[in-house]
Amino acid sequence: MHVPQRQQPRLLPWADSEDKPCYLIGDGGGPISRLADEVEATQLEMAVELLGHARAMLHDRRVSNGELRFLGERFTESLRDVLRIAESLGAQVPAAAEDQWSAPEQGRGAAKDPG
């Protein structure tokens, strides 16, 4: 009898309605995994675009304080997204390096991938 290996829960690139992290248990080939991959790719693309936009704004002396505040808020959101992706990728590091990364708490926002 084949017993499937227990897999490391994947930190998803979104939070639940209470802003708690969501995790996925699966083999990485299901529809939720693919959606998470797409969301992560979009978040990284948006971070690159935001960085380019910020460089232009910071070189423009006519930018208002309100515009800079708005930029700072978007940077905060983008940094949160990128750090969540980095944490998720870090959790996927092979077992030899596992002690460098913290494991997700049990029972918080876990889901099973139906694929």
PyRosetta script that sets phi, psi and omega in degrees:
from pyrosetta import init, pose_from_sequence

init()
pose = pose_from_sequence("MHVPQRQQPRLLPWADSEDKPCYLIGDGGGPISRLADEVEATQLEMAVELLGHARAMLHDRRVSNGELRFLGERFTESLRDVLRIAESLGAQVPAAAEDQWSAPEQGRGAAKDPG")
pose.set_psi(1, 131.7)
pose.set_omega(1, 179.8)
pose.set_phi(2, -88.8)
pose.set_psi(2, 124.7)
pose.set_omega(2, 177.1)
pose.set_phi(3, -104.4)
pose.set_psi(3, 118.0)
pose.set_omega(3, -179.3)
pose.set_phi(4, -63.5)
pose.set_psi(4, 144.2)
pose.set_omega(4, 177.5)
pose.set_phi(5, -71.9)
pose.set_psi(5, 142.2)
pose.set_omega(5, 174.7)
pose.set_phi(6, -72.0)
pose.set_psi(6, 132.5)
pose.set_omega(6, -176.6)
pose.set_phi(7, -104.7)
pose.set_psi(7, 151.3)
pose.set_omega(7, 176.8)
pose.set_phi(8, -66.6)
pose.set_psi(8, 128.0)
pose.set_omega(8, 176.2)
pose.set_phi(9, -59.8)
pose.set_psi(9, 140.3)
pose.set_omega(9, 179.4)
pose.set_phi(10, -94.7)
pose.set_psi(10, 129.0)
pose.set_omega(10, 173.6)
pose.set_phi(11, -73.1)
pose.set_psi(11, 122.2)
pose.set_omega(11, -178.7)
pose.set_phi(12, -83.1)
pose.set_psi(12, 155.9)
pose.set_omega(12, -175.9)
pose.set_phi(13, -81.6)
pose.set_psi(13, 26.7)
pose.set_omega(13, 175.5)
pose.set_phi(14, -146.9)
pose.set_psi(14, 165.5)
pose.set_omega(14, 179.6)
pose.set_phi(15, -114.5)
pose.set_psi(15, 167.4)
pose.set_omega(15, 177.3)
pose.set_phi(16, -82.0)
pose.set_psi(16, -174.8)
pose.set_omega(16, -175.8)
pose.set_phi(17, -65.0)
pose.set_psi(17, -17.8)
pose.set_omega(17, 177.3)
pose.set_phi(18, -101.2)
pose.set_psi(18, 14.8)
pose.set_omega(18, 179.7)
pose.set_phi(19, 63.5)
pose.set_psi(19, 27.6)
pose.set_omega(19, 175.2)
pose.set_phi(20, -92.5)
pose.set_psi(20, 148.6)
pose.set_omega(20, -179.4)
pose.set_phi(21, -64.5)
pose.set_psi(21, 149.2)
pose.set_omega(21, 176.0)
pose.set_phi(22, -112.5)
pose.set_psi(22, 141.1)
pose.set_omega(22, -179.1)
pose.set_phi(23, -124.3)
pose.set_psi(23, 153.8)
pose.set_omega(23, 179.8)
pose.set_phi(24, -126.2)
pose.set_psi(24, 134.1)
pose.set_omega(24, 175.6)
pose.set_phi(25, -110.8)
pose.set_psi(25, 124.4)
pose.set_omega(25, -179.8)
pose.set_phi(26, 174.1)
pose.set_psi(26, -175.4)
pose.set_omega(26, -176.7)
pose.set_phi(27, -90.6)
pose.set_psi(27, -0.7)
pose.set_omega(27, 178.4)
pose.set_phi(28, 89.2)
pose.set_psi(28, 2.5)
pose.set_omega(28, -177.3)
pose.set_phi(29, -110.8)
pose.set_psi(29, 1.9)
pose.set_omega(29, -176.6)
pose.set_phi(30, -85.8)
pose.set_psi(30, 175.4)
pose.set_omega(30, -176.9)
pose.set_phi(31, -64.2)
pose.set_psi(31, -34.5)
pose.set_omega(31, 179.3)
pose.set_phi(32, -70.4)
pose.set_psi(32, -37.9)
pose.set_omega(32, 176.2)
pose.set_phi(33, -62.4)
pose.set_psi(33, -43.2)
pose.set_omega(33, 179.4)
pose.set_phi(34, -65.5)
pose.set_psi(34, -40.4)
pose.set_omega(34, 177.0)
pose.set_phi(35, -62.3)
pose.set_psi(35, -43.5)
pose.set_omega(35, 178.7)
pose.set_phi(36, -61.2)
pose.set_psi(36, -41.1)
pose.set_omega(36, 177.2)
pose.set_phi(37, -59.9)
pose.set_psi(37, -43.8)
pose.set_omega(37, -180.0)
pose.set_phi(38, -65.2)
pose.set_psi(38, -42.9)
pose.set_omega(38, 179.5)
pose.set_phi(39, -63.1)
pose.set_psi(39, -44.1)
pose.set_omega(39, 178.8)
pose.set_phi(40, -61.2)
pose.set_psi(40, -43.1)
pose.set_omega(40, 179.5)
pose.set_phi(41, -62.2)
pose.set_psi(41, -42.1)
pose.set_omega(41, 178.5)
pose.set_phi(42, -64.8)
pose.set_psi(42, -43.0)
pose.set_omega(42, 179.5)
pose.set_phi(43, -61.8)
pose.set_psi(43, -40.7)
pose.set_omega(43, 179.0)
pose.set_phi(44, -68.1)
pose.set_psi(44, -40.4)
pose.set_omega(44, 176.7)
pose.set_phi(45, -61.7)
pose.set_psi(45, -42.7)
pose.set_omega(45, 179.6)
pose.set_phi(46, -64.9)
pose.set_psi(46, -36.5)
pose.set_omega(46, 178.2)
pose.set_phi(47, -63.6)
pose.set_psi(47, -41.2)
pose.set_omega(47, 178.2)
pose.set_phi(48, -64.1)
pose.set_psi(48, -44.6)
pose.set_omega(48, 178.5)
pose.set_phi(49, -62.8)
pose.set_psi(49, -42.4)
pose.set_omega(49, 179.2)
pose.set_phi(50, -61.7)
pose.set_psi(50, -41.6)
pose.set_omega(50, 178.9)
pose.set_phi(51, -60.9)
pose.set_psi(51, -44.5)
pose.set_omega(51, 177.7)
pose.set_phi(52, -63.1)
pose.set_psi(52, -42.3)
pose.set_omega(52, 178.9)
pose.set_phi(53, -64.4)
pose.set_psi(53, -40.5)
pose.set_omega(53, -179.7)
pose.set_phi(54, -63.8)
pose.set_psi(54, -42.0)
pose.set_omega(54, 178.5)
pose.set_phi(55, -57.8)
pose.set_psi(55, -44.5)
pose.set_omega(55, 179.4)
pose.set_phi(56, -63.9)
pose.set_psi(56, -43.6)
pose.set_omega(56, -179.2)
pose.set_phi(57, -64.1)
pose.set_psi(57, -40.6)
pose.set_omega(57, -177.2)
pose.set_phi(58, -69.6)
pose.set_psi(58, -21.7)
pose.set_omega(58, 176.8)
pose.set_phi(59, -88.1)
pose.set_psi(59, -7.9)
pose.set_omega(59, -178.5)
pose.set_phi(60, -98.8)
pose.set_psi(60, 111.4)
pose.set_omega(60, -177.8)
pose.set_phi(61, -71.0)
pose.set_psi(61, -10.6)
pose.set_omega(61, -179.0)
pose.set_phi(62, -87.2)
pose.set_psi(62, -2.4)
pose.set_omega(62, -178.5)
pose.set_phi(63, -68.9)
pose.set_psi(63, 133.2)
pose.set_omega(63, -177.5)
pose.set_phi(64, -81.5)
pose.set_psi(64, 165.1)
pose.set_omega(64, 175.7)
pose.set_phi(65, -60.8)
pose.set_psi(65, -38.0)
pose.set_omega(65, 178.5)
pose.set_phi(66, -62.8)
pose.set_psi(66, -40.6)
pose.set_omega(66, 177.8)
pose.set_phi(67, -66.1)
pose.set_psi(67, -40.4)
pose.set_omega(67, 177.9)
pose.set_phi(68, -66.6)
pose.set_psi(68, -37.3)
pose.set_omega(68, 177.2)
pose.set_phi(69, -63.7)
pose.set_psi(69, -44.3)
pose.set_omega(69, 177.6)
pose.set_phi(70, -59.5)
pose.set_psi(70, -43.8)
pose.set_omega(70, 177.8)
pose.set_phi(71, -60.2)
pose.set_psi(71, -44.2)
pose.set_omega(71, 178.9)
pose.set_phi(72, -61.5)
pose.set_psi(72, -38.7)
pose.set_omega(72, 178.0)
pose.set_phi(73, -64.9)
pose.set_psi(73, -42.5)
pose.set_omega(73, 178.4)
pose.set_phi(74, -66.3)
pose.set_psi(74, -37.3)
pose.set_omega(74, 176.7)
pose.set_phi(75, -62.3)
pose.set_psi(75, -41.4)
pose.set_omega(75, 179.3)
pose.set_phi(76, -60.7)
pose.set_psi(76, -46.2)
pose.set_omega(76, 178.6)
pose.set_phi(77, -63.2)
pose.set_psi(77, -44.3)
pose.set_omega(77, -178.6)
pose.set_phi(78, -65.6)
pose.set_psi(78, -42.0)
pose.set_omega(78, 178.9)
pose.set_phi(79, -63.4)
pose.set_psi(79, -40.2)
pose.set_omega(79, 176.5)
pose.set_phi(80, -58.3)
pose.set_psi(80, -45.7)
pose.set_omega(80, -179.8)
pose.set_phi(81, -63.5)
pose.set_psi(81, -46.0)
pose.set_omega(81, -178.2)
pose.set_phi(82, -65.8)
pose.set_psi(82, -39.4)
pose.set_omega(82, 177.9)
pose.set_phi(83, -66.0)
pose.set_psi(83, -36.1)
pose.set_omega(83, 177.4)
pose.set_phi(84, -64.7)
pose.set_psi(84, -40.5)
pose.set_omega(84, 177.1)
pose.set_phi(85, -63.7)
pose.set_psi(85, -44.6)
pose.set_omega(85, 179.5)
pose.set_phi(86, -61.9)
pose.set_psi(86, -41.0)
pose.set_omega(86, 178.3)
pose.set_phi(87, -63.9)
pose.set_psi(87, -41.9)
pose.set_omega(87, 178.6)
pose.set_phi(88, -62.4)
pose.set_psi(88, -44.2)
pose.set_omega(88, 178.5)
pose.set_phi(89, -66.0)
pose.set_psi(89, -37.7)
pose.set_omega(89, 178.0)
pose.set_phi(90, -63.5)
pose.set_psi(90, -34.8)
pose.set_omega(90, 179.0)
pose.set_phi(91, -69.5)
pose.set_psi(91, -16.3)
pose.set_omega(91, -179.7)
pose.set_phi(92, -93.6)
pose.set_psi(92, 4.6)
pose.set_omega(92, 178.6)
pose.set_phi(93, -65.4)
pose.set_psi(93, 141.9)
pose.set_omega(93, -179.6)
pose.set_phi(94, -53.8)
pose.set_psi(94, 159.1)
pose.set_omega(94, -174.7)
pose.set_phi(95, -54.5)
pose.set_psi(95, -29.4)
pose.set_omega(95, -179.5)
pose.set_phi(96, -59.8)
pose.set_psi(96, -30.3)
pose.set_omega(96, -178.9)
pose.set_phi(97, -106.6)
pose.set_psi(97, 8.9)
pose.set_omega(97, -174.1)
pose.set_phi(98, -57.7)
pose.set_psi(98, -34.2)
pose.set_omega(98, -176.6)
pose.set_phi(99, -66.0)
pose.set_psi(99, -11.6)
pose.set_omega(99, 179.0)
pose.set_phi(100, -82.2)
pose.set_psi(100, -14.5)
pose.set_omega(100, -173.7)
pose.set_phi(101, -120.6)
pose.set_psi(101, 145.3)
pose.set_omega(101, 178.2)
pose.set_phi(102, -85.2)
pose.set_psi(102, 143.9)
pose.set_omega(102, 179.1)
pose.set_phi(103, -84.6)
pose.set_psi(103, 151.4)
pose.set_omega(103, 177.6)
pose.set_phi(104, -67.9)
pose.set_psi(104, 152.6)
pose.set_omega(104, 177.5)
pose.set_phi(105, -69.8)
pose.set_psi(105, 143.6)
pose.set_omega(105, -179.7)
pose.set_phi(106, -67.6)
pose.set_psi(106, 138.1)
pose.set_omega(106, 171.2)
pose.set_phi(107, 79.0)
pose.set_psi(107, 7.0)
pose.set_omega(107, -179.2)
pose.set_phi(108, -100.4)
pose.set_psi(108, 103.9)
pose.set_omega(108, 173.3)
pose.set_phi(109, 63.7)
pose.set_psi(109, 26.1)
pose.set_omega(109, -178.5)
pose.set_phi(110, -77.6)
pose.set_psi(110, 145.4)
pose.set_omega(110, 177.0)
pose.set_phi(111, -137.6)
pose.set_psi(111, 156.4)
pose.set_omega(111, 176.2)
pose.set_phi(112, -108.3)
pose.set_psi(112, 130.8)
pose.set_omega(112, -179.3)
pose.set_phi(113, -73.4)
pose.set_psi(113, 123.0)
pose.set_omega(113, -176.8)
pose.set_phi(114, -74.6)
pose.set_psi(114, -4.5)
pose.set_omega(114, -175.1)
pose.set_phi(115, -91.7)
pose.dump_pdb("model.pdb")
